[in-house]
């Protein structure tokens, strides 16, 4: 069913629910880990293609797949399907805390990492704590510590010579090859494409959204309220919540509550804040959906949105308003997404 178009030719506010559903659907489709693996991994006659690079295989070569994190089941399923009979064995686990650095454990074998980025900036060393990234050399840190505390010159000559000597270590394995196959930017571009198809002029504000969730939400809400209409504003990244007292909620719920306060009284506008993994804090919600009437509806029920935000207790208030988004675990994680819609 096609959305109703406003008489001006722009999307109609009455179709807001349908529009939000389409945009969230586009985001989660872009974050699909199984599809991402299939796009970047293939079996060639002479080897395995990972992105633009081919790793040669011989008849004696053995391929093993290890998948870590929330997307592990989907990623290992796709890899097994692509590699077929050439695959020796595979394992998937959702555990990612303090992972072993694979290059250190499997040398001299080649390690190839297909990564879904759950961090702002997409640094492979930070994604899931970098299990497929080699450790940086620590040569020189001994001398640096002695110099920092004024102990270098008084140290025995033998110690200074030893700490100044270059350590030549034989290269025992090829360097790991890491390829980020899905990131927050992919979601943003997919949502932008869908928003334009619906009829919204669209702007991606940032893929590096960071800072205190409530403050970021206020700023995004203010930006949306003052933007020329109609408009779809998008932001991606990951905010933080500095807990000062107990409460129940998540960073996306707190961001949405900040936006609701900034949008208070603004007609025909809405903002959605969503965790792409479907889990926002220790709650059953993925985020929240607010508009210019959210604060007024809360006050009509005797609730105080600002006090709830200050207590980091956004979940109960948003739940009473029916403003929580519940997707369930999505099996992926490309950090968070904010969608702002203002209608003419």
Secondary structure, 3 states (H helix, E strand, C coil): CCCCECCCCCECHHHHHHHHHHHHHHHHHHCCHHHHHHHHEEEECCEEEECCEEEECCCCCCEEEEEECCCHHHHHHHHHHHHHHHEEEEEEECCCCCCCCHHHHHCCCCCEEEEECCCCCCCCCCHHHCCCCCCCCCCCHHHHHHHHCCCCCCCCHHHHHHHHCCCCCCCCCCCCEEEEEECHHHHHHHHHHHHHHHCCCEEEEEEEECCEHHHHHHHHHHHHHHCCCCEEEEEEECCECCCCCCCCCCHHHHHHHHHHHHHCCCCCEEEEEEECCCCCCCCCCCEEEEECCHHHHHHHCCCCHHHHHHCCCHHHHHHHCCCEECCCCCCCCCCEEEEEEECC
